[in-house]
Structures are given as C-alpha cells and as structure tokens.
C-alpha cells in the first residue's frame, strides 16, 4: 500500500467526486460510453489502447516516481561515498605529490577499505532511515539489505567518477 496519493485518486483533494464524473455515471448505470450515447472521446476514454511508451520515457518515469525507501538508501550511500571519496582522493593526490606517509603507498588497501566502508556505513544508515514496508517504525534486516544493494554499485561508481573524471580535471587545472 503506497502512502503517496495519485493526482486523480479519490483521496486527492483536487479529485472530483466519483458521482460527478461522466465516466462514473455511465459505469454506475451499467452502460459503457458508447452504449450511453456518448463517444469514447466524450466520456474521457478512447477505444484505442494507450500508446506504448519508449524506453527513455519509461526510465524517466521510473526515476521521477522512485519509491521513498530506495531514494533514502541511494542518498545515504551517495553521501557516505562522497565524504569518503574526497578523503581517498586527497590521500591519492598526496602520494602522487611525493608525500612520505607512514606505511608507504597503500592505495590498493585504501580502495578496498573505501568500498567496505561505503557498504557498511551505507547499510547502517539505510537501516536507521528506512522502515520495513508495511510495518512503519520497524527496522529490520530488509532495510540493511536494501542499503547494501544500493551501496555496492555506488561505491564503484564513486571510484570511477573520482579517478577517471575528478582527478584528471584537478591535475589539468593544477598542473
């Protein structure tokens, strides 16, 4: 059960009452638009099927109407990846500049720790922010799993963005 009300749903304050709707009066009397003497266009419905949407239009609609738990899971992982990514990029740039840090060059370990930290912190934040569907206020493993499934791809996308886009831009500007 969705908590969002559709623009034309009866729960919407802007929706007209079902009794006042021309389509509802024809349906309530047991007659279709054509049987009641009205054409399909006059009753608000056409006899033809709705046009098929294209691939991009379908994806755009899915993006605009994403479920709230998914949005929260993705945003929590993006915030964690952003903060930790800036730290990781700073570490990488410091090593490239010749900094003599304790332990030497541990970029591979730092990359592994970055992905693990994004996955763990993203799952934990999602666990805290997203209740289990159908059970408001109840946190469960479902929330943590949602966070994990959102965090892993975001961690790798953040690495690609940081080291294939941001780092070359910073080197071009600074060098």
C-alpha positions as CSV (number, residue, x, y, z in Angstrom):
1,X,0.0,0.0,0.0
2,X,1.5,3.3,-1.1
3,X,1.4,6.4,1.1
4,X,1.5,8.7,-1.9
5,X,-1.8,9.7,-3.4
6,X,-2.1,9.8,-7.1
7,X,-3.2,13.2,-8.6
8,X,-6.5,11.7,-9.8
9,X,-7.1,9.4,-6.9
10,X,-10.3,9.8,-4.7
11,X,-8.1,10.6,-1.7
12,X,-6.6,13.6,-3.6
13,X,-8.2,17.0,-2.6
14,X,-8.3,18.0,-6.3
15,X,-10.1,14.9,-7.5
16,X,-13.8,15.3,-8.5
17,X,-16.3,13.1,-6.7
18,X,-17.0,9.8,-8.4
19,X,-20.7,10.6,-8.7
20,X,-19.9,13.8,-10.7
21,X,-17.6,12.1,-13.1
22,X,-19.2,11.4,-16.5
23,X,-17.3,8.1,-16.8
24,X,-18.5,7.0,-13.4
25,X,-22.2,7.8,-14.2
26,X,-22.0,5.6,-17.3
27,X,-20.2,2.9,-15.4
28,X,-22.5,3.1,-12.5
29,X,-25.6,2.7,-14.7
30,X,-24.1,-0.4,-16.3
31,X,-23.6,1.3,-19.7
32,X,-20.4,2.0,-21.4
33,X,-19.7,5.3,-23.1
34,X,-20.9,4.0,-26.5
35,X,-24.0,2.4,-25.0
36,X,-25.0,5.5,-23.2
37,X,-24.9,7.5,-26.4
38,X,-21.6,9.2,-25.9
39,X,-18.5,8.5,-27.9
40,X,-15.3,7.3,-26.3
41,X,-13.7,10.7,-26.6
42,X,-16.7,12.4,-24.9
43,X,-16.5,10.1,-22.0
44,X,-12.8,10.7,-21.4
45,X,-11.7,7.3,-22.8
46,X,-10.9,6.2,-26.3
47,X,-11.5,2.9,-27.8
48,X,-7.8,2.5,-28.8
49,X,-5.2,1.3,-26.4
50,X,-2.8,3.8,-24.8
51,X,0.3,4.4,-26.9
52,X,3.3,2.5,-25.9
53,X,6.0,4.5,-24.2
54,X,9.6,4.4,-25.4
55,X,12.5,3.1,-23.4
56,X,13.7,6.5,-22.3
57,X,10.2,7.7,-21.3
58,X,9.7,4.6,-19.2
59,X,13.1,5.1,-17.4
60,X,12.4,8.8,-16.9
61,X,9.0,8.0,-15.3
62,X,10.7,5.4,-13.0
63,X,13.3,7.9,-12.0
64,X,10.6,10.5,-11.1
65,X,8.4,8.1,-9.2
66,X,11.1,6.1,-7.3
67,X,9.9,4.6,-4.0
68,X,10.9,6.6,-1.0
69,X,12.9,3.7,0.7
70,X,15.0,3.4,-2.5
71,X,15.7,7.1,-2.6
72,X,16.8,7.2,1.0
73,X,19.0,4.1,0.5
74,X,20.7,5.6,-2.5
75,X,21.1,9.1,-1.0
76,X,22.6,7.7,2.2
77,X,25.2,5.7,0.2
78,X,25.9,8.7,-2.0
79,X,26.7,10.9,1.0
80,X,29.0,8.3,2.5
81,X,30.7,7.7,-0.8
82,X,31.1,11.4,-1.4
83,X,32.7,12.1,2.0
84,X,35.0,9.1,2.0
85,X,35.8,9.6,-1.7
86,X,37.1,13.1,-1.1
87,X,39.4,11.7,1.7
88,X,40.6,8.9,-0.6
89,X,41.2,11.3,-3.5
90,X,43.2,13.5,-1.1
91,X,45.3,10.6,0.0
92,X,45.9,9.6,-3.6
93,X,46.9,13.1,-4.7
94,X,49.2,13.5,-1.7
95,X,51.0,10.3,-2.7
96,X,51.3,11.5,-6.3
97,X,52.8,14.8,-5.0
98,X,55.5,12.8,-3.2
99,X,54.3,12.8,0.3
100,X,56.1,10.4,2.6
101,X,53.3,8.9,4.6
102,X,53.6,6.2,7.2
103,X,53.2,2.8,5.7
104,X,54.1,3.9,2.2
105,X,51.8,3.6,-0.8
106,X,48.7,1.7,0.4
107,X,46.3,2.8,-2.3
108,X,45.0,-0.7,-3.0
109,X,44.2,-1.3,0.6
110,X,42.7,2.2,0.8
111,X,40.5,1.3,-2.2
112,X,39.4,-1.9,-0.6
113,X,38.6,-0.1,2.7
114,X,36.7,2.6,0.8
115,X,34.4,0.1,-0.8
116,X,33.9,-1.8,2.5
117,X,33.3,1.4,4.5
118,X,30.7,2.6,1.9
119,X,28.9,-0.7,2.0
120,X,28.9,-1.0,5.8
121,X,28.1,2.7,6.5
122,X,25.5,2.9,3.7
123,X,23.8,-0.2,5.0
124,X,23.8,1.1,8.6
125,X,22.4,4.5,7.6
126,X,19.7,2.9,5.5
127,X,18.9,0.6,8.4
128,X,18.4,3.7,10.5
129,X,16.5,5.8,7.9
130,X,14.2,3.2,6.2
131,X,11.5,1.3,8.0
132,X,10.3,-2.0,6.7
133,X,7.5,-1.7,4.2
134,X,4.1,-2.4,5.7
135,X,5.4,-2.1,9.2
136,X,6.0,1.6,10.0
137,X,8.6,2.3,12.6
138,X,10.0,-1.3,12.5
139,X,13.7,-1.6,11.4
140,X,14.8,-5.0,10.1
141,X,17.4,-6.8,8.0
142,X,15.3,-5.8,5.0
143,X,16.4,-2.2,5.4
144,X,20.1,-3.1,5.8
145,X,19.9,-5.4,2.7
146,X,18.4,-2.6,0.7
147,X,21.3,-0.3,1.9
148,X,23.9,-2.9,0.9
149,X,22.4,-3.4,-2.6
150,X,22.4,0.3,-3.1
151,X,25.9,0.9,-1.6
152,X,28.0,-1.5,-3.6
153,X,27.3,-0.1,-7.0
154,X,27.5,3.4,-5.7
155,X,31.0,2.7,-4.2
156,X,32.3,1.5,-7.5
157,X,30.7,4.3,-9.4
158,X,32.2,6.8,-7.0
159,X,35.7,5.3,-7.6
160,X,35.2,5.6,-11.3
161,X,34.0,9.2,-11.0
162,X,36.8,10.2,-8.7
163,X,39.7,8.7,-10.5
164,X,38.5,8.9,-14.2
165,X,36.9,12.3,-14.1
166,X,37.7,14.4,-11.0
167,X,41.4,13.5,-10.6
168,X,42.3,14.3,-14.3
169,X,40.3,17.5,-14.0
170,X,42.2,18.5,-10.9
171,X,45.6,17.6,-12.5
172,X,44.7,19.6,-15.6
173,X,43.8,22.7,-13.6
174,X,46.7,22.4,-11.1
175,X,49.4,21.3,-13.4
